[in-house]
Amino acid sequence: MSQQLINLVEKTSIKSEADVPKFDIGDTVDVHTKILEGDKERIQIFSGTVIARSGSGSKEMFTVRRIVAGEGVERKFPLHSPRIAKVEVKRSSVVRRAKLYFLRDRVGKAVRLRERRR
């Protein structure tokens, strides 16, 4: 009974299939995030490689990693958050792992992933 109630509540906060694009681990994405600054709202773009996805339903999260000024920066986003305006897939890569945490130890050209041809 309680699981049915949880599912009903989660359905209201889950975005539709049209709002959430299909992307996989290893894809290079642009995440458009709504930022509140005072009374103004603007969109900030965080672009990088998806290294992990976890959770399910309204609690689904994905981790994006990028290199800024020689330093690795990772950010976790809730997939169904109203703060996420959109997720654009820029490039797909061929990967053989579910989590790409090994990229944390790599530097320079070793971070590159082989592109998937479509």
C-alpha positions as CSV (number, residue, x, y, z in Angstrom):
1,M,0.0,0.0,0.0
2,S,2.7,2.5,1.0
3,Q,4.7,1.7,-2.2
4,Q,1.6,2.6,-4.3
5,L,1.3,5.9,-2.5
6,I,5.0,6.7,-3.1
7,N,4.5,5.8,-6.8
8,L,1.5,8.1,-7.1
9,V,3.4,11.1,-5.5
10,E,6.5,10.4,-7.7
11,K,4.4,10.4,-10.9
12,T,3.5,14.1,-10.4
13,S,7.2,15.2,-10.3
14,I,8.5,13.0,-13.1
15,K,9.2,14.8,-16.5
16,S,7.7,13.3,-19.6
17,E,9.7,11.4,-22.2
18,A,9.7,14.5,-24.5
19,D,11.4,16.6,-21.8
20,V,14.2,14.2,-21.0
21,P,16.3,13.2,-23.9
22,K,17.9,9.7,-24.1
23,F,21.5,9.8,-23.2
24,D,24.0,7.2,-21.9
25,I,27.2,7.0,-20.0
26,G,30.1,8.4,-22.1
27,D,28.0,11.0,-23.9
28,T,29.1,14.6,-24.0
29,V,26.2,16.8,-22.9
30,D,25.2,20.4,-22.2
31,V,23.1,20.7,-19.1
32,H,21.1,23.9,-19.1
33,T,20.4,24.8,-15.4
34,K,18.2,27.6,-14.1
35,I,20.0,29.9,-11.7
36,L,18.3,32.5,-9.4
37,E,20.3,35.7,-8.9
38,G,18.3,38.0,-6.7
39,D,14.9,38.4,-8.5
40,K,16.3,37.5,-11.9
41,E,16.5,34.0,-13.4
42,R,19.1,33.0,-16.0
43,I,20.3,29.8,-17.6
44,Q,23.8,28.5,-17.0
45,I,25.3,25.8,-19.2
46,F,27.5,23.0,-17.7
47,S,29.0,20.9,-20.5
48,G,31.0,17.7,-19.9
49,T,31.0,13.9,-20.1
50,V,28.4,11.8,-18.3
51,I,30.4,9.4,-16.1
52,A,27.5,7.9,-14.0
53,R,23.8,7.4,-13.7
54,S,22.1,6.2,-10.6
55,G,18.7,5.8,-9.0
56,S,15.3,5.4,-10.5
57,G,12.0,7.2,-10.8
58,S,12.0,10.8,-9.4
59,K,15.3,10.1,-7.6
60,E,17.4,9.4,-10.7
61,M,20.7,11.3,-10.8
62,F,23.5,11.7,-13.4
63,T,27.1,12.9,-12.9
64,V,28.8,15.1,-15.4
65,R,32.6,15.7,-15.4
66,R,34.6,18.3,-17.2
67,I,38.1,19.9,-17.0
68,V,38.3,23.6,-16.0
69,A,41.7,25.3,-15.9
70,G,43.5,21.9,-15.6
71,E,41.3,20.8,-12.7
72,G,38.5,18.2,-12.9
73,V,35.1,19.3,-11.9
74,E,32.2,16.9,-11.3
75,R,28.5,17.9,-10.7
76,K,25.5,15.7,-9.9
77,F,22.2,16.6,-11.3
78,P,18.7,15.2,-10.5
79,L,17.3,14.1,-13.9
80,H,13.7,15.2,-13.2
81,S,14.5,18.5,-11.4
82,P,12.5,21.6,-12.4
83,R,15.8,23.5,-12.2
84,I,17.1,21.6,-15.3
85,A,15.8,23.4,-18.3
86,K,17.2,20.9,-20.9
87,V,19.9,18.4,-21.6
88,E,21.5,18.5,-25.0
89,V,23.5,15.6,-26.3
90,K,26.5,16.9,-28.2
91,R,28.4,13.6,-28.9
92,S,28.1,9.9,-28.1
93,S,31.0,7.7,-27.2
94,V,31.6,3.9,-27.2
95,V,32.1,2.7,-23.6
96,R,32.3,-0.7,-22.0
97,R,31.6,0.3,-18.4
98,A,28.5,1.4,-16.4
99,K,30.5,4.0,-14.5
100,L,33.5,5.9,-15.9
101,Y,35.2,6.7,-12.6
102,F,38.6,5.7,-14.2
103,L,38.6,9.0,-16.1
104,R,39.3,10.8,-12.8
105,D,42.9,9.4,-12.8
106,R,43.5,10.3,-16.5
107,V,45.1,13.5,-17.8
108,G,45.2,15.1,-21.2
109,K,44.6,13.0,-24.3
110,A,44.0,9.9,-22.2
111,V,40.6,11.3,-21.2
112,R,39.3,11.1,-24.7
113,L,36.7,8.5,-25.6
114,R,36.1,6.9,-29.0
115,E,33.1,8.4,-30.8
116,R,30.1,6.3,-31.6
117,R,29.1,6.5,-35.3
118,R,25.4,6.8,-35.9
